[in-house]
Amino acid sequence: MKQYHTIIKLFILVLLVSFGGSLQAQSGPPKPPVGKRWVLNPDFSDEFNGNKLDATKWLDHHPTWKGRAPGLFMASQVKVADGYLQLKGEKMEKDTLVKTGSKEVMFNIKGAAVVSKKTALFGFYECRVKAAATTMSTTFWFSGGGGKGPNGCDSYHQEWDIQECIGRTGDFKGQYFAKGMHSNAHYWYSDCEGERHDYRAAQVRYEDDEVASNDFHVYGGWWKDETQASYYYDNQEPKHQKFYDKITNKPMDKPMYMRLVHETYPFPWISLPTDEELADDTKNTVYYDWVRGYQLVDANKENNSNLEAEIQLYNEAVFFETAEIFVKASKTIEFPLSYKTNANKKIVLQLINADDKKVAEVTINALAGYANLKQTLVFKNIPEVGKYKLVSKLLAENDTKSVLDNNTLIINITQ
């Protein structure tokens, strides 16, 4: 089933290219810090190619929130089919009173929520999703953590919204939510008097001419540490955000749950969905193609997961940061190198002089993932001044004959 849906998705992509359509937005994590490697985190990664929600990873409901009235989260509105996680909004047959806390609240719209069973702390997270063409939300966010505040009598709760949007415009103030990407970070703070405050970082926004329900888009967020995040929208350059830090200098310091939620937004800021659009199956469903989480590990740390190989995540290659470098003559030469591989590979580096003779060679293990290295060549004797070619060859771990990729860096050795 998984292979079948992957083939279907690739076939559709080929059709788009053949008829002049645009390729899907670029995905994958940003370049990792030097000495680190991105690897997929299986607890927050799902291609949704089965016929039911993976109960080892996800809840089909929100465990602590019924939904924002009049939209009630219902497990019946969650489905995995045709290669997608589908969250469907519909009108209830009749108004329904539901007890939420100490109150009874009226609901009349069916919404949906999928929540991770495990929590995440830092990392890069992305999803490819097509919004429903209604005023119900399409979201990709995290919340949880928190606890006792810095004064002992206060408390806090974290929320990190990579993307929140709706699928159509209208005559309401929040219609800008229908286009582009909108990223927020909330520091929910209850002071010692019990008053609750919503302290927010400056919102990060990407503008777009089309509404989010017209096509699939890739939304990504890099939770770098307790103080900052970066955001990624389709093929655009990243934008950055510093978390609110007036209460504590490390506001986002606890693990949070991933949440994929289809909800009603506060009226009248955003209008409630109409009965007509909720009854239209071409408009009332959010389609998540996939969600992926990545964690940073040391570049040389083994990883038992084979997810990268299963989904063929990367176009495997070796990269140099520039075409040419200049270094002083020495018994060691250091240079930056990065690579992307779906399975463990080997990289052979050969230094070739102006006479086309190999003067040095080293083989490094390229563990699966996206790595960023500072590589060093060591010589018995200081090499002669001149221009050299450093040639990289990417090889399968157990097949050193077939070159999967090659690249060249010009190294000028000077006095």
Protein Blocks (a to p, Z undefined) as FASTA:
>chain_A
ZZmmmmmmmmmmmmmmmnopacdddeddddddehiacdddfklgcehlafbdcfklbccb
dfkbgbjcfbdcdfklgcceehiacddddddfbdcdddehjbccddfbdcdddddfbdce
ejiddddddddfbfbdcddddeeehiidfkopaccdddddfbacdfbdcddfklmmmgcj
ddddddddddfkopacdddddddddddfbdfklpccddddddfblmbccddehjbccddd
dddfklbmclblcccdddddddddddfkbacddfklmmmmklmpccdfbacddddddfkl
ccfbfklmmnombacddddfbfbdcddddfbdcdddddddfbdcddddddddfkopafbd
cdddddedjdddddddddfbdcdedddddddddddfklckbcfbdcdddddddZZ
